[in-house]
Amino acid sequence: MELEKIRNLSDEELVHQEKTTSEQLFRLRFQVSLGQNDGVKKLRQLRKEIAQIKTVAKERELGIRGAAKDAAADASTAAESKKGAR
């Protein structure tokens, strides 16, 4: 899943996506340990996706990304109001 798609998920969807991806990772690790699968690339991809999901969740918790978006929205609103005042 791409980072932009992850950022567009709601908090509930983010938690659900993390759980399903973690479950997929567990199943794939199990298959690799039994020798049924040689999915090294898929393992790497799943670990990266979980890290991205956790990063986005932490950013939301700390208000990092949301604050930047809010500041940009406030700046654009202020610019529009100045145009309207002329």
C-alpha positions as a printed NumPy array, in Angstrom:
array([[  0.   ,   0.   ,   0.   ],
       [  1.298,   3.423,  -0.861],
       [  2.012,   6.008,   1.821],
       [ -0.623,   8.438,   0.523],
       [ -3.282,   5.717,   0.743],
       [ -2.186,   4.977,   4.301],
       [ -2.406,   8.675,   5.217],
       [ -5.955,   8.859,   3.808],
       [ -7.217,   6.029,   6.038],
       [ -9.255,   6.838,   9.121],
       [ -7.934,   5.895,  12.552],
       [-10.127,   2.783,  12.724],
       [ -9.088,   1.706,   9.243],
       [ -5.456,   2.285,  10.201],
       [ -5.754,  -0.039,  13.211],
       [ -7.527,  -2.656,  11.093],
       [ -4.889,  -2.436,   8.343],
       [ -2.098,  -2.842,  10.891],
       [ -3.735,  -5.956,  12.338],
       [ -4.297,  -7.577,   8.95 ],
       [ -0.784,  -6.76 ,   7.747],
       [  0.729,  -8.129,  10.958],
       [ -1.308, -11.3  ,  10.531],
       [ -0.104, -11.656,   6.935],
       [  3.481, -11.204,   8.118],
       [  3.023, -13.875,  10.79 ],
       [  1.573, -16.35 ,   8.287],
       [  4.338, -15.667,   5.761],
       [  7.057, -16.103,   8.404],
       [  5.459, -19.385,   9.388],
       [  5.443, -20.587,   5.77 ],
       [  9.075, -19.558,   5.289],
       [ 10.12 , -21.426,   8.447],
       [  8.401, -24.565,   7.143],
       [ 10.132, -24.162,   3.799],
       [  6.86 , -23.768,   1.905],
       [  7.587, -20.256,   0.726],
       [ 10.626, -18.227,  -0.258],
       [  8.974, -14.801,   0.105],
       [ 11.863, -12.62 ,   1.261],
       [ 10.685,  -9.699,  -0.859],
       [  7.148,  -9.977,   0.516],
       [  8.479, -10.131,   4.101],
       [ 10.402,  -6.912,   3.55 ],
       [  7.367,  -5.234,   1.978],
       [  5.059,  -6.212,   4.853],
       [  7.53 ,  -4.994,   7.499],
       [  7.845,  -1.681,   5.659],
       [  4.07 ,  -1.305,   5.424],
       [  3.639,  -1.971,   9.154],
       [  6.311,   0.625,   9.924],
       [  4.567,   3.189,   7.712],
       [  1.208,   2.507,   9.374],
       [  2.717,   2.871,  12.848],
       [  4.479,   6.079,  11.802],
       [  1.269,   7.646,  10.495],
       [ -0.584,   6.599,  13.668],
       [  2.113,   8.145,  15.865],
       [  2.12 ,  11.351,  13.797],
       [ -1.624,  11.654,  14.322],
       [ -1.26 ,  10.949,  18.031],
       [  1.366,  13.674,  18.387],
       [ -0.455,  16.038,  16.045],
       [  2.534,  16.405,  13.746],
       [  0.937,  15.933,  10.339],
       [ -2.445,  17.311,  11.298],
       [ -0.904,  20.544,  12.6  ],
       [  0.973,  21.108,   9.357],
       [ -2.157,  20.546,   7.305],
       [ -4.182,  22.836,   9.571],
       [ -1.559,  25.577,   9.313],
       [ -1.545,  25.307,   5.521],
       [ -5.336,  25.424,   5.461],
       [ -5.355,  28.493,   7.721],
       [ -2.811,  30.233,   5.488],
       [ -4.852,  29.546,   2.354],
       [ -8.035,  30.742,   4.079],
       [ -6.305,  33.944,   5.161],
       [ -5.043,  34.515,   1.62 ],
       [ -8.546,  34.013,   0.219],
       [-10.056,  36.452,   2.723],
       [ -7.491,  39.088,   1.727],
       [ -8.486,  38.664,  -1.922],
       [-12.131,  39.066,  -0.996],
       [-11.461,  42.241,   1.031],
       [ -9.974,  44.09 ,  -1.953]])
